[in-house]
Amino acid sequence: MKTTPLRSNAGIVPLSSSNSTTPGKTTTYYDSLSPIASSPRNAFKGLGPLPITRVDQPEVTPEVPESSWTSTLFSPVLKLFGQDSSFISSDDSTDASSEVKMAEDDSFESKTNTDEEEEDEEMEEDRDSGACYEFDPFIFMAQLPPHSLVRYNVQDARPPAKHPEHHNKPTLVLDLDETLVHCSADPSGKFDVTFGVQFNGTMCQVYVRKRPHLETFLDYVSQKYEIVLFTASQRVYAERLLDILDPQKKYIHHRLYRESCLMVHGNLLKDLTILDRDLKRTIIVDNSPHAFGYQLDNGVPIESWYEDPHDVELLKLLPLLEVLHNVDDVRPHLRKVFKMQDLVNEARYRC
């Protein structure tokens, strides 16, 4: 059943930087923030102007992707590396009552026609009663249990130590799949990197596309932030990829993998408290907003990326990150811009 689109509450929200290099001068940067929420393609269009320190970047005309909201929730390569004895959910984790159950069964061919007919009848009854079948991240977040009850549902919660040179820098947490890169087992089309990974005794070849302007983005933010790559992917895959993308750890200072994710109702969340960083100075960028469901005011949602060569979402983040780099507490600013808590509150009444 198709979920009801959320209304966008986003408007023009100016942010102020106390340390602007040109006091009183404002650079107008229209459409500078990435869309999110249903419909994700235009929920936050028109955000601006933002007062920012000048960032050298080309003039761009963003193209609106035509992918559906639900298509942003799944990473194809994670179907290869998405199941082990401890975790079942994928990087952009799904509703435990539906997709996780399918992953556990993995035996659709064994079902009889009678079983399928009974399931169809049950689904029809649920549809008539108004049940929702598409995973809605905002409804999921609205139903999250208290953090205190699940905060220890982590295999490896050891925080990385902050390097002395990053002591006074804020922390920027970045997702991997569909945020910085898109990986696939399909060799057709263009790809930037390919490598083999042995998983469960099978050698799998992975083909990687880097999001446009990835190096420019990482080079810029790594000078102003402590960078933590936090992915729900399997370490065996993600570590191999990061060793290729950033072999000297020039850009990415710390790496966290699936074992550091918080398991809640069959979904993998990225609990920022395990970093042992000041949340006033911590930001997470992720294409799956429910991944930062326990720290909504620290989150910057970004449009999922697959192959669009004209994508400029990473460049569009730079003005916002420039502003947030200079504030004492990022949360009030992100709360005003994205209104994530308002969207979650609204979701409570929709299903």
C-alpha positions in Angstrom: 0.0 0.0 0.0 1.4 3.4 -1.0 2.2 5.6 2.0 0.8 9.0 2.3 3.3 11.7 1.2 4.5 14.0 4.0 4.0 17.7 3.8 7.1 19.7 3.7 7.4 22.2 6.5 10.7 23.5 5.2 11.0 27.2 4.3 13.7 29.8 4.0 15.9 29.4 7.0 18.9 31.7 7.2 21.8 30.5 9.3 24.3 32.9 10.8 28.0 32.3 11.2 29.6 34.2 14.1 33.1 33.8 12.4 32.2 34.8 8.9 35.3 36.1 7.0 33.2 39.0 5.5 31.0 40.4 8.2 27.6 41.6 6.9 28.1 39.9 3.5 25.7 37.1 2.6 26.2 34.8 -0.3 22.9 33.5 -1.7 22.9 29.8 -2.3 19.5 28.6 -3.4 18.4 25.0 -3.2 21.6 24.3 -1.2 20.2 21.4 0.8 19.3 17.9 -0.2 15.7 16.7 -0.2 14.3 14.1 2.1 10.9 12.8 3.2 8.1 11.5 1.0 8.1 12.8 -1.6 11.9 13.0 -1.2 12.7 14.7 -4.5 11.3 18.1 -3.6 10.4 18.1 0.1 13.2 20.6 0.9 13.6 22.5 -2.3 13.9 26.3 -2.0 16.0 26.4 1.2 18.0 29.5 1.2 19.6 32.0 1.4 22.5 30.8 3.5 25.2 33.2 4.8 28.4 31.3 4.1 32.1 31.8 3.7 32.8 31.7 0.0 33.4 28.2 -1.4 35.0 27.9 -4.9 32.8 25.6 -6.9 31.3 25.5 -10.4 27.9 26.8 -11.3 25.6 23.8 -11.4 22.0 23.0 -12.4 20.9 20.1 -10.4 18.9 17.4 -12.1 16.0 15.8 -10.2 16.3 12.0 -10.0 13.3 10.0 -10.8 13.9 7.2 -8.3 11.1 6.4 -5.9 11.4 6.8 -2.1 11.5 3.1 -1.4 14.2 2.5 -4.0 16.6 4.6 -1.8 16.3 2.2 1.0 18.2 -0.7 -0.5 21.8 -1.1 -1.6 22.2 -3.8 -4.3 25.7 -4.8 -3.3 24.6 -5.3 0.3 22.4 -8.2 -0.9 25.8 -9.9 -1.3 27.2 -8.9 2.0 24.0 -8.3 4.0 23.6 -11.5 6.0 25.6 -13.1 8.7 24.9 -14.9 12.0 24.6 -11.7 13.9 22.8 -9.2 11.6 20.2 -9.7 9.0 19.3 -6.2 8.0 20.9 -4.3 5.0 22.8 -1.0 5.0 19.6 0.9 4.5 17.7 -1.4 6.8 14.2 -2.5 6.3 11.1 -3.1 8.3 11.6 -6.1 10.5 8.0 -7.3 10.1 8.3 -7.8 6.4 11.8 -7.6 4.7 13.7 -9.2 7.5 11.3 -12.1 7.6 11.8 -12.6 3.9 15.6 -12.6 4.4 15.3 -15.2 7.1 13.0 -17.5 5.1 14.7 -17.2 1.7 12.6 -20.1 0.4 9.9 -18.6 -1.7 10.0 -21.5 -4.2 8.9 -23.9 -1.4 5.6 -22.2 -0.8 2.5 -23.9 -2.2 -0.2 -22.2 -4.2 -2.5 -22.5 -1.2 0.0 -20.7 1.0 0.3 -17.9 -1.5 -3.5 -17.6 -1.8 -3.8 -17.4 2.0 -1.1 -14.7 2.2 -2.8 -12.8 -0.6 -6.1 -12.9 1.3 -4.4 -11.8 4.6 -2.7 -8.9 2.8 -6.0 -7.9 1.2 -7.7 -7.9 4.6 -4.9 -5.7 6.0 -5.1 -3.3 3.1 -8.8 -3.0 3.7 -8.1 -2.2 7.4 -5.5 0.5 6.4 -2.3 -1.3 7.1 0.9 0.1 5.7 3.3 -2.1 3.8 5.9 0.3 2.4 8.7 1.0 4.9 8.2 4.5 6.1 11.3 5.8 8.0 9.4 8.5 9.8 6.8 6.0 11.2 9.7 3.8 12.2 11.3 6.6 14.1 8.0 7.6 15.7 7.8 4.1 17.1 11.4 3.8 18.4 11.7 2.5 22.0 13.5 4.7 24.5 17.2 4.9 23.8 18.0 3.8 27.4 16.4 0.4 26.7 18.4 -0.5 23.5 21.6 1.5 23.8 23.6 -1.7 24.6 22.4 -3.7 21.6 25.8 -3.2 19.9 28.4 -5.8 19.3 31.4 -3.4 19.3 30.8 0.0 20.9 34.4 1.0 21.4 34.7 4.6 20.3 37.7 5.6 18.2 40.1 8.0 20.0 40.1 11.5 18.7 43.4 12.5 17.2 45.1 15.5 19.0 45.1 17.5 15.8 41.3 17.2 15.6 40.7 18.2 19.2 39.1 21.5 18.4 37.4 20.4 15.2 33.7 19.3 15.0 33.0 15.7 13.9 31.4 14.8 10.6 30.0 11.3 10.3 29.5 10.0 6.7 27.6 7.1 5.4 29.1 5.0 2.6 26.7 3.3 0.2 24.4 5.5 -1.8 25.9 8.5 0.0 29.5 8.6 -1.2 29.5 5.6 -3.7 27.3 3.1 -5.4 28.4 -0.5 -5.6 27.0 -3.3 -7.6 27.8 -6.8 -8.7 26.8 -5.9 -12.3 29.8 -5.1 -14.5 27.7 -3.3 -17.2 28.0 0.4 -17.5 30.7 2.7 -16.2 32.5 2.1 -13.0 35.5 3.7 -11.3 36.9 0.9 -9.1 36.5 -2.9 -9.1 37.8 -5.4 -6.5 37.1 -8.9 -5.3 35.9 -9.8 -1.9 35.7 -13.4 -0.5 32.5 -13.8 1.5 31.1 -17.1 2.9 33.7 -19.0 0.8 32.7 -17.3 -2.4 34.7 -14.7 -4.3 32.5 -11.8 -5.3 33.5 -9.0 -7.7 32.3 -5.6 -6.8 32.0 -2.7 -9.2 32.1 0.8 -7.7 30.9 4.2 -8.9 32.1 7.2 -7.0 29.6 10.0 -6.5 30.5 13.0 -8.6 32.8 15.5 -6.8 33.6 12.9 -4.1 37.3 13.9 -3.9 36.6 17.6 -3.8 34.1 17.1 -1.0 36.4 14.9 1.1 39.4 17.2 0.6 37.4 20.2 1.7 35.6 18.8 4.8 38.6 16.8 6.1 40.4 20.1 6.6 37.6 21.5 8.8 36.2 18.4 10.5 37.2 15.1 12.1 35.8 12.6 9.6 34.3 9.3 10.7 33.0 6.9 8.1 30.1 5.0 9.7 28.5 2.2 7.6 26.2 -0.6 8.3 27.9 -2.7 5.7 30.0 -5.8 6.5 33.6 -4.9 7.4 35.0 -7.4 4.9 33.5 -5.3 2.0 33.6 -1.8 3.4 37.2 -1.9 4.6 38.5 -3.2 1.3 36.6 -0.4 -0.5 37.9 2.3 1.9 41.5 1.0 1.5 41.1 1.7 -2.2 39.4 5.1 -1.9 41.5 6.5 0.9 44.6 4.2 1.4 46.6 6.7 3.4 43.5 7.7 5.6 44.1 11.3 4.4 40.4 12.1 4.3 38.7 9.6 6.6 40.2 9.5 10.0 38.1 6.7 11.6 36.0 3.9 10.3 33.1 2.1 11.9 31.3 -0.9 10.4 28.2 -3.0 11.0 29.3 -4.3 14.4 29.2 -0.8 15.8 25.5 -0.3 14.7 22.7 -0.4 17.1 20.1 -3.2 16.4 16.5 -2.0 17.0 13.6 -4.1 15.8 15.7 -5.7 13.1 17.1 -2.5 11.8 20.6 -1.1 12.0 20.9 2.4 13.5 24.0 4.6 13.9 23.9 5.7 17.5 26.2 8.7 17.7 26.7 8.4 21.5 29.1 5.5 21.0 31.5 7.9 19.4 32.1 9.6 22.8 32.0 13.0 21.1 30.2 16.2 22.0 26.9 16.0 20.2 26.8 19.8 20.0 29.6 19.5 17.6 28.7 16.3 15.7 26.9 16.0 12.3 25.9 12.8 10.4 25.2 12.7 6.7 23.2 9.7 5.6 20.7 8.9 2.8 18.6 6.9 5.2 17.2 9.3 7.8 16.1 6.5 10.2 19.8 5.6 10.6 20.2 8.6 12.9 16.7 8.2 14.5 18.0 8.7 18.0 19.9 11.9 17.2 17.5 13.6 14.7 18.9 17.1 15.4 22.4 15.9 14.4 21.3 14.6 11.0 21.7 15.9 7.5 19.7 13.7 5.1 21.0 13.5 1.5 19.4 12.2 -1.6 20.5 8.6 -2.5 22.9 8.4 -5.5 23.2 5.5 -8.0 24.6 6.7 -11.3 23.6 10.2 -12.3 26.8 11.8 -13.6 25.3 15.3 -13.1 24.7 14.9 -9.4 25.9 17.8 -7.3 24.5 16.9 -3.8 28.0 16.7 -2.2 28.9 20.2 -3.5 25.5 21.5 -2.2 26.4 20.3 1.3 29.5 22.5 1.5 27.9 25.8 2.3 25.9 24.3 5.1 28.9 22.5 6.5 30.9 25.7 6.3 28.4 27.5 8.4 28.0 24.7 11.0 31.8 24.5 11.3 31.7 27.8 13.2 28.7 27.4 15.5 28.8 26.3 19.1 25.9 23.9 18.8 24.8 22.4 15.4 21.6 21.0 16.6 19.4 24.1 16.7 20.4 25.0 13.2 19.8 21.5 11.8 16.5 21.4 13.6 15.3 24.6 11.9 16.5 23.6 8.5 15.3 20.0 8.2 12.5 19.9 10.8 13.0 16.2 11.2 11.3 16.0 14.6 8.2 17.7 13.1 8.1 15.1 10.3 8.4 12.3 12.9 5.6 13.9 15.0 3.4 14.1 11.9 4.0 10.5 11.1 2.5 9.4 14.4 -0.9 10.3 13.1 -0.6 8.7 9.6 -0.4 5.0 10.4 
